[in-house]
Amino acid sequence: MREIKVKPANGKLGVMCVGLGAVTTTTIIGTLMARKGLAKPVGSFACEGIMRLGKGKEKCYKEVKDIIPIAALDDIVFGAWDIYEDDAYDAAIKADVLKQRDIDPVKDELRAIRPYKALFDKSYASNIDGPNVKTGNSRWELTEQLREDIRSFKEQNGCERVIVIWIASTEKFIPRNDEVHGSVAAFEAAMKNDDKANIAPSMCYAYAAMREGCPFVMGAPNLCVDIPAMWELAEETRTPITGKDFKSGQTMMKTVLAPAFFTRQLGVTGWFSTNILGNRDGVVLDNPENFETKRRSKTSALENILDSDIYPELYSDMYHKVRINYYPPRGDEKESWDNIDIFGWMGYPMTIKVNFLCRDSILAAPLVLDLILFSDVALRAGEYGIQEFMSFYCKAPMHKDGEKPVHDLFKQFAMLKNKIREFAGYEADQELD
C-alpha cells in the first residue's frame, strides 16, 4: 500500500464559490452558525461522521475528524463570484430557504461577503441575467481576471489554501470536442481565440483554479472538467478535481433503490421521474438546452446500476424518463415523484411509488461542505487529478479513462471510507459497518 502523509490543516482555508445563490448561502450560513454553536452540520460526514478502523480485536470506531486532519470550520473563509451584486445576507434573504432567525445571528459576517464580478455568458444560461459581469476581449483575458481574483482573495484573507467550487447554474449541453478539449495546448489556443462555442464559462473557472494551485469541484452536470485537457492540466499542476453534479435528492433515492432491485434480481420495466421546483435552478432548467445537460446526469446512474449486460432479461427493455418542471410557488422546496414498475417471480408485475418532498439547498449544503473539506485533505495529501473517492457526493461521478463510474451509493460510501483509511495509514477493507 502506498504510504500517504497528510499535512496538517494549518492556517486559513479559502473557499471561493461560483454562484452566491440558495445552495451557497445555505452552506455558508450553516457553517457560520455551526462554529458559533448555534446549529449542527447535520449530513456532513467530514464533520459528524463516525467510522470503523481495523478489524477483529483491533476494531474501533472514531469520528472522521479524529482520523484525518480536517480543516476546522473556524478556519474557513468564504468568497464568491455572482452575476448579481447582492452580498451574502441579501442573497440569502432573496433565496428564501432559511428563516430570518437562522440568518440574523451571522448577519455581519454575511454582509462582508460581497461577490466578485462573474465570468458569464448568457448563451450558456439564457433564462437568467445580471449586471455584475466581467468584460474582456477573449475567454483567455477573462480567465486571467479570475486568476487575479483568486490571488487577491487569498492575500486579503491571509489564506494558506483555496478551494474553488462551482455552485452555479447548469450550463447548456455542449459535446466534447477533442480538437479543442483534447489537450491543454489546444484548449489554451481556443481560449485565446475566444472560442465561445467550445469553451464554457465553467471551464474558465476550472482552468483559473488549477493554474493557481486550487482544487476544483464541479457541482453541476456541466462538461467542464470532464475532458482530457482538464485531466492533463490537473496532472501538470498537481491539483485535485472532483465532479460532477451534487447528488442531493431524487438521484440519491435512485442510487439506494436500484442496488436493492439489482441485488434481489428484480426486473425493472419502467422508471418515470418528475420534479417540480421554483428556485433559480428551476428557472435555468426551464430552458430545454440546459435541461438536456441535467437529463444526461440524472439518467446515467440508473443505467449504470441496473446493468443490462449482466442481466439482459431483467433490464434491457427498461424505459427511463426524467422530467423537471419549473413551478415558482414551490421555491426551493422541491417535490419529486418516482413511479417504478418492477417484476418478480414468474414475471408478475409490481409498482413502487416514491414521493419525496425535499428541500434542495438543505440536502445540498452538507455535500458542498464535505466536498470542500475532503478536497482540502486530498490537496494536503499530495493527491491530484480525478478524485474518485468523492463519487459518493455526485450524480455523474468522474472516473479515469477506460473505467466505469461507480453509482451505487453503498459502494461509493465504501470507497470514501477506504480512502479515509488510506489517508490515515490503515488498510482498505470491505467489511460492512
Protein Blocks (a to p, Z undefined) as FASTA:
>chain_A
ZZdddddfehjdddddehjafklmmmmmmmmmmmnopaccehiaklmgccdedehjlpcc
ddfklmpccddfklpccddddfbfbdfklmmmmnomacfklmmmmmmmmmmmccdddddd
fklommbccfbbcddfbfklmmmmmmmmmmmmmmmnopabdcdddfbdcdddddddfklm
mpmklmmmmmmnopaklmcfklmmmmmmmmnopacddfbfbfklmcfklmmmmmmnopac
ddehiafklmmmmmmmmmmmmmnopacfbdcdddddfbfklmmmmpmklmmmmmmmmmmm
mmmmmccklmmmlmmmpccdddddddfknmmmccdddddddddehhiacdddddddddfk
lmmmmmmmmmmmmmmmmmmnopgcjdfklmmmpfblcddehiacdfblklmmmmmmmmmm
mmnopacdfbdZZ
